[in-house]
Amino acid sequence: MTVIEATAQNFDQLIQGEYVMVDFYGDHCGACAFTAPFLRQAASDMAYITFVKVNTTHQPELAKRFDIKALPTFVYFRKGKEVYRNAGGMALETIHKELSKLLYRI
């Protein structure tokens, strides 16, 4: 599966899935660039999770709506409801660890 680039128009529909990880990132963010290939790999490994990216430079209204203060910030949703969030660059192992929290929350 691929990472889907969200816009204000399609965002609410994209987060309605069973398990969704949203990456709020910026064009000039080093930690975002570091994390991007690992996020693509996780999306390839875990097709049952929807992976969404929001470029805060191009979608500032979404960043404001979700009170994004740091980049990257990852917001995890289950059926449209925010479950939790974390911030900072992550390697593949850490992404898998964070996603396990999403999968095993009740």
C-alpha positions as CSV (number, residue, x, y, z in Angstrom):
1,M,0.0,0.0,0.0
2,T,1.1,3.6,-0.5
3,V,1.1,6.6,1.6
4,I,-1.8,8.9,0.6
5,E,-1.3,12.7,0.4
6,A,-4.3,14.3,2.1
7,T,-6.0,17.6,1.3
8,A,-8.6,19.5,3.2
9,Q,-11.1,18.1,0.8
10,N,-10.3,14.4,1.3
11,F,-8.9,14.3,4.9
12,D,-12.1,13.5,6.8
13,Q,-12.9,10.6,4.5
14,L,-9.4,9.2,4.7
15,I,-9.4,9.0,8.5
16,Q,-12.6,6.9,8.6
17,G,-10.7,3.6,8.2
18,E,-10.3,1.0,10.9
19,Y,-6.7,2.0,11.5
20,V,-5.1,5.2,10.2
21,M,-1.8,6.8,10.8
22,V,-1.5,10.5,9.7
23,D,2.0,12.1,9.3
24,F,1.9,15.9,9.6
25,Y,5.1,17.0,8.0
26,G,6.8,20.0,6.4
27,D,8.9,20.6,3.3
28,H,12.0,21.8,5.2
29,C,11.9,19.4,8.1
30,G,15.0,17.2,8.5
31,A,13.2,14.7,10.8
32,C,10.4,14.5,8.3
33,A,12.8,13.6,5.5
34,F,14.5,11.0,7.7
35,T,11.2,9.3,8.6
36,A,9.7,9.3,5.1
37,P,11.3,6.2,3.7
38,F,10.6,4.3,6.9
39,L,6.9,5.3,6.6
40,R,6.8,4.1,3.0
41,Q,8.2,0.8,4.1
42,A,5.7,0.5,7.0
43,A,2.9,1.2,4.5
44,S,4.2,-1.6,2.3
45,D,4.5,-4.0,5.3
46,M,1.1,-3.2,6.8
47,A,-1.6,-3.0,4.1
48,Y,-4.3,-3.2,6.8
49,I,-3.4,0.3,8.0
50,T,-4.2,3.4,6.0
51,F,-1.1,5.7,5.9
52,V,-1.8,9.4,5.3
53,K,0.5,12.4,4.9
54,V,-0.4,16.0,5.4
55,N,2.0,18.7,4.1
56,T,1.5,21.5,6.7
57,T,3.0,24.0,4.3
58,H,0.2,23.3,1.7
59,Q,-2.5,22.4,4.2
60,P,-2.1,24.9,7.1
61,E,-5.8,24.6,8.0
62,L,-5.4,20.9,8.8
63,A,-2.3,21.7,10.9
64,K,-4.3,24.3,12.8
65,R,-7.4,22.1,13.2
66,F,-5.2,19.4,14.9
67,D,-3.1,21.8,16.8
68,I,0.2,20.6,15.3
69,K,3.0,22.3,17.2
70,A,6.0,20.1,16.1
71,L,7.0,18.3,12.9
72,P,6.7,15.6,12.2
73,T,3.6,14.8,14.4
74,F,1.9,11.5,13.9
75,V,-1.8,11.3,14.8
76,Y,-3.4,7.8,15.0
77,F,-7.1,7.3,14.3
78,R,-9.5,4.5,14.6
79,K,-12.8,4.9,12.7
80,G,-12.4,8.7,12.5
81,K,-11.6,9.2,16.2
82,E,-8.2,10.3,17.4
83,V,-6.6,7.6,19.6
84,Y,-3.3,9.2,20.4
85,R,-0.3,11.0,18.9
86,N,3.4,11.3,19.1
87,A,6.0,13.7,17.6
88,G,9.6,13.4,16.2
89,G,11.4,11.5,13.6
90,M,11.1,7.7,13.7
91,A,13.0,4.7,12.2
92,L,11.1,1.7,11.0
93,E,11.3,-0.2,14.3
94,T,9.8,2.7,16.2
95,I,7.0,3.1,13.6
96,H,6.1,-0.5,14.1
97,K,6.1,-0.1,17.9
98,E,3.9,3.0,17.7
99,L,1.5,1.2,15.3
100,S,1.2,-1.8,17.7
101,K,-0.2,0.7,20.3
102,L,-2.9,1.6,17.7
103,L,-3.7,-2.0,16.9
104,Y,-4.0,-3.2,20.4
105,R,-5.9,-0.3,22.0
106,I,-9.5,-1.1,22.9
